[in-house]
């Protein structure tokens, strides 16, 4: 079977106190048309809600929903939009999402060739998550060092990859979906303990929503799991939830010192 693979990353592969984690994620889909139509309808519904609010407040300008990014979720009024999109994704047949994560606090990184390291992570992640089939990789655009190899050329060296390209994330709603999930995972890693104050934040509310939907899927769809998912049901730690038509995985990568 042929797949589309949408990739995004968050954090940097250098030692930074401000960004203790680096993560790379892959959304693998065998068909994009149905999910795209669902998300387009969701965005249209919420645009109508936002537009009505603008009119109510005496603003006549046309409201546009911009790029969906987890880090942009700072107001509660946008939370229903993000929740609807997350629910659509986690309810979608053959939704396959996997993340590789590095805790840089535990493992020091050599900073002389971060691009090469990032390419190697991408290759490894693709090989592990598309063992049976062919995949076209569509990744969020990144500037590469001048003399470094191109991302597309390196990905095309993988047997499972039949083509690859990079796009600006604002042009692909599927790359934006990857950003939402990977952003939520990193946010949970940075905030492992719930507090009353933190739980009011729109970002943490979305994290809880994702965790609750995953638990609902796991329970009602009779899914299996590997790793430590049963410990606390949070999107944190090494675990995989999987069924006939669903896959969600977080893998903590261990680097050689």
C-alpha positions, 0 to 999 in steps of 0.5 A: 500500500502507498501512504502519505507521510506528513512530518514536523519537528519541534525544538532544536538539536542543541543543548538549550535550557529553554528547549529541553526536548526535541521531537519529530513526528510522522502522520501516516495516511493512506487517504487524505481526501475524507479527513481533509473534507472533515477538517475543512467543514470544521474550519468553516463552521468555526469561521462562521462562529468567529465571524458572527462574533466580529459582527456582534462586536461591530467589526465588519472585516472578514475573519480568517482562520490562520495556521493551526499551531499548538503554540498559538493556542492562547485564548479559550475562544479557539479551544473548541476549534482545536478540540473538534479537529483533534476529535476528528483525527482520533476518530478517523479510520487508519489514523497513524501517528508516531513521535520520537522524542529526545530529552536533552537534559539527560543526554548531551548532544554534539552541536557540530552537525545537528542537520545530519543528526536530524536527517538520521532521526527522520530516516530511522523514524520512517523506516520504523513506521512504514515497514510494509508499503511505500510512502511519500514524505511531506515535511515542514520546511527547514533551512539547511546548512549551505553545503549540507545534503538536501532533505528530499534527496536523503529521504529518497534513499530510503527503500520505502520512500518513493518521493519527498518534498518540503512545504511551508506548514501554512500550506498543509493542514496535515503538517499543522495537525502534526504540529498540534499533537507534537506540541501537546506532547512536548507541553505535557513533558514540560508540565507533568503535574496538573495544578488548578492554575495550569489546568485553566490554560487553553493548552493544558485543556487541549492536552487533557482532551487528547488524553481523554480521547485516547483513553476513550479509544483504548477502552471502547475500541478494545485496543492493545498497548505496549509500554507504560500507557496504563501507568497514568494515561498521559501523553508522556513516556514510552507507549503505543496504543494500537488497533486494527485502524488506529495507531498512536505512539511516543518513543523516547529515543536514547542517544549514544553519549 
